[in-house]
């Protein structure tokens, strides 16, 4: 716990770092009522906001690090308090004071040194891009495909990248990548409070996205989508940013996705927080699933605006959480309650968190996790 002198200096520093909306909090407790942490443990965001405004004296810093930035509290706040900004700013103050969870140190160091949180070699981006047959971006391409770090360094999510590349090719969407220059979007860095590191990453990517050959950006990760749209000043870059499900939904409506094979599976769709609550994209992935012949789609209790977070945002991807307190574990059980055979999603972090939950519950024979792109590729009989 950092030493605070004087007390209110913390609140002032939080405001300077972007948490100024804390001042309009009226302590109604709505944030506490909706926080998903209260499904597994006692958590009181209202009290946290109060303590932050008073300078954090006597406050347990671990509570600040719990938040997975799911945005449910922000969406429900009657005063419009940007609670995530308050939390990330408070984390920034703690990081500047030398207080940071041990599990975050490795990924943050890797982001600083290699431009990705996976401790992967920078040069591997080009190697993987070539393996996947991804062209380098030029001015003849329709989209700059902004690849998520996980698609380069995580073999599981690399399979999603391969399926998506095939789908885009069949749909007639031209795209290219910047495998030599691109670095992580920096979302996780910013949300855990490493603002200076985030700004370094943003400067590199903003320079790439602002280049003359870029007019449209296609993202796979909703976290990349969110950063480019909201933290990289999309309007100043003069580019349109879309998630891949939106691009493929357009192609579907225009008859450019020839879905052939029947996929006899009972599927439930998990709304990623950063695609849904943060950016309002709910229908496009469902439209794509509903177009697959033979697929039966069922909704879980927590869906769309009320979706239950996988737990991977805001640094949660790196956190060490007991099995029974993992949101992804609850999510898998919820999927089983509607007799789903497959949990479909459209976010690399959700894929990682949900698949890990299936494994720790030893349910790999009962339920699987697939990206929407993988199910579409199966229906189009595309072999990865």
N, C-alpha and C positions, 0 to 999 in steps of 0.2 A: 504494500500500500504506500503510494508516494506521500511525502510530507507536503502539506498544503499550508502556505503562509503568505498572505492572510487567507481565511476561509473562502471568501467570495471571489478570490482570484481565479479559482477553478471555473466557476460559472462564467466569468468574463472570457476566459480562454476558450471554453466550449463554444460560446457565442461567436468568437472570432473565427473558429474553425468550421463554422457552418451550422451550429446548433442553436441559433438565435431564437427559433420559434418556441424554445423552452419557456420563454417569458409569458406566453399566452396560455400555458397549461392551467386549468382550473381545478385539477386534482379530482376529477369526477370518477376515476377508476375504470373507465371503459376499456382502457388498454389492458389492465389486469384481468378483466372479465373475459377477454377474447384471446389472450396470449396462449398459444398451444402448449407452452411449458407447463401450464397448470393441469394438463392432462396426465402428466407423469411426475410432477414435483411442485412444491409450493413456490410460486414466483410472483413478484409484485412490482411490475413496471411503474405503477403509480408512485410507490414509495421510492423507487430508484430515481425517477425524475425529480421528486422532492429533494432527495439527498444531493443530487447533482446541483440543483439550484442553490443549495445551502453550502456547497463546497466539498461534499463527500466526506466530511469529518466523521470518522467512525463507521464508514460504509464498507461493506464487504465487496471488494472489486470483482470477485468471481461472478457475481450476478451480472455485471456489465458485459462479461465475455460470453454469457449464455446466448444472447440474442442471435438468431439466425437470419435476421432481416427479411422475414417472410412478408412483411408489409400489412399484415392483418390489422395490427393496432393503428397504423396510419390511416388505413381505409375506413376504419370505424370511428376515429377520433372526431368528436363534434366540434372541436376548436381548430382542427387542421394542424395540429402540432406534428412537425416532421420528426417523429420519434427516432427513426433510423439515423437521421443526421445528428441528433443529439447524442445517440449512443456511439456512433463512429467518431464523433468529435471528442467525446469523453475518453474513448479508447486511445485517441491520438495524444491526449494529454498524458495518459498513463504510459504510453510507449516513450514519449519524450522524457518521462521521469524514470525510465528503465524498467517499467513493470509490463511484462508481456508474457503470456503463457508459453511454456517451453515448447509445446507442440507447434507453435507458429514460427519459431525461430528458423527452422530448416527451410520451409517454403519461402519465407521472406528473404532469406539469404540467397536462395536459388533465383528468385525473381530479380534480385539486385545484380547477381553475377551472370546469370544465363538468360534472363528475360522470360523465364517460365518457372512455375512453382514445383516442377517435377524433378528437379536436379538433372535435367536432360541437357545434352550438348546442343548448343544453338544450331550447329551444322546439320543436326538430324531433321530439322524442318524440311530442308531441301531433299534429303534422302527419302523421307516418307512421301513428300509430294510427288517425287518421281515414281515411287512404287505404286502410288495410287493413280498415276497418269494425269496429275493435275498440271495444267499449263501455267507458265508464268504470265502474270497479267500484262496485257497490252491494250492499246486504245480501241481495238476492235471487239473487245469483250463487253458484254452487257453488264456483268456484275463483277465486283471485287469480292471474292469468296474469302471472308475473314475467318480463318480456321481457328477453332478453339485449341488451346494448348493440349487438352486431353486427347484430341484426335491425332496429335503427333506422338505423344509420349505414353499414352495408355492403350495397349493393344485392344482392349474391349471396345473402346470408343472409336478406335481406328476402323473397326468393322462398320460402324455407322457411317463414317466418312466415305468408305468405299461404296456402300449402298446408295448414299445420297449422290455421289458423283455419277453413278450409273443412271439414277432417276433423272437428274438434271440433263444428262446427255440425251436420253430418250425424249424428254419433254422439249428439247430444242432450246434450252437455256444456256447461253454461252457465258463462261466465267473463267477467271484466272486468279492465281494466288500470288502473294509476295513472300515466298518462302525464305528469302535471304534476310529481309529487313524487318518483318513483323515480329513483335513481341507480345506478351500477354496483354489482354485488355486492361488488367489491373483491378478488376472489380473486387476480388477477394482482398487484395492489399488495401484498397480504400476502405472497405467495410470493417476491417479489423483495426483501422486507424493509422495505417502507414501512409499518410497523405503525401509526404515528400516523395516516397517511392512511387506512388500512383502517378504523381505529376510527371515524373521522369518517363514512365511508360507511356503516359498519355501524349507527351510531347512527340515521342517517336511515331506513335500510331496516327496522331493527328496530321503529322507531316505527310505520311503515306496516303491517308484518306483524302487529303486535300490536293493530291497531285492531279494534273489535268486529265489523265485517262480514267479517273474514277468518277462516276456519276451515280452509281447504285452500289450498295453494299449488301451482301447476303451473309447472314450469320447462322450458325448452327446452335450455338449456346445463347440462351436468353440473357445470360449475364453479359456477353459481348454486345448483344442488341441493346441492352439497357445503358451500358457505358457509352456506346457510340451515339445513341439518341439523346441521352440526357446529360452526360458528363463530358462529351467531346464537342458540344455545341453544334449539333447536326445542321441547324439553320445557317450557321456561318460557314460550314464546310460546303454547303450547296449540294449535298448528296441525299439520296433516299435510302433508308435503312430498313431491311425486311428480314424477318425470320424465315427459315427455309419452308416452314409449313405454309406461310402466306404465299410464297412464290409458287409452291406446288399446288396450292388451292386454286390459284389463278389458272395454272396450266390445266387442272382438272376441269374447271368450268369451260375452258376453251377447247376441250377435247384432245389435249396433248398428252394425257396420261392413259395409255392403253392397258387398263387393268384386265387381265385375262383369267388367271387361275383363281379358283375358289379357295378361300382360306377358312377352313372349318375350325374356328377358335372362338371362345367366349372371352372377350377382351374388355378390360376396364381402363379408362384413360385417367392418368394422374396429371393434373394441371401443375406444371412448374410455377413456383411463385413469381419468378422473374419474367415469365411469358404471360401469365394470367394477371395477377393482382398488380404487378408493376407496370405492365404494358397493355393490358386489356385484350389479349389474344386468346380467345376461348373457342371460337367456332371453327377456325381453319383446320386444326388437327382433328377435330371431330368429323368435319366434312370429309376429310381424307379417309379416315377409318370407316365411315359409313358407306363409302363408295366401293369398298372391297367386298366382292361377292362371297357369301357364305359366312362372313364375320358377324358375330353377334356382339354388340357393344352394350355394356351395362354401366350404370353410374354408381359410384360409391356414395356413402352418406355425405362425406366432405368432398364437394366438387365445385368446380368453377370458382366463384368469388370466395367460397368458404373452404377451398381446398386445404388439406393438411400438408404442411411443408415436409419435404424429405429430410430436412435437417442439414443440408449441405451448404447453405448460403451463409454469408457473414463470417466466414472462417470455419463454419461447422464441418466442412469437408476435411479439415485437419484436426478437429477436436477429438479428444478421447472421452467418449460418452458410454456409460454402462449400457449393456444390451437392452435392458428393460426400460431405459429412458430414451431410446432412439426413436425419433419420429418415423423413420423408415420402417422400423419393426412394426409399429402401430399401423402404418400404411399397408404393409403386406397382409397383416391380419384382417384389415378392413376389406382388402380385395378378396380375400378368401371368403369373407362373410357374404359376398354377392356371387360366390361360386365362379369367380374369374379364373381362367387358365393362364392368362397373360396380363401383365400390367404394362400398358403402353405409355410412353412419355415422349418428350421432345426436348430433353436437356441432358447434356453429358453428366452433370453433377447428380441429377436424379437417377440416371442409369447406374452410376457407381454406388450411390447410397442404397438404392433399392435392391440391387443385386447382392450387395454385402449383407443386407438384412435377410434375404432369402437364404443365403449360405449359413449365417449364424443360427437361423431357425431350423436348418436342415430340412428345407421344404423344396429342394430343387427338383424333386420328382412330381410335385404338385402344382407349381406355378413358376413361370419364367418372366423375365423382364425384357421388353423389346422397345426399340425406338420406333416411332411411327414410320420413319424411312425404311426400316428393315421389313416391316409388314407390307409396305407398298411394294418393295422390291420383290418380296415373295409372291405377291399377287401378279406382278408383271413378269414373273419367271426369269428374273435377272439373277444370275449366279455371281456372287461376290468374287 
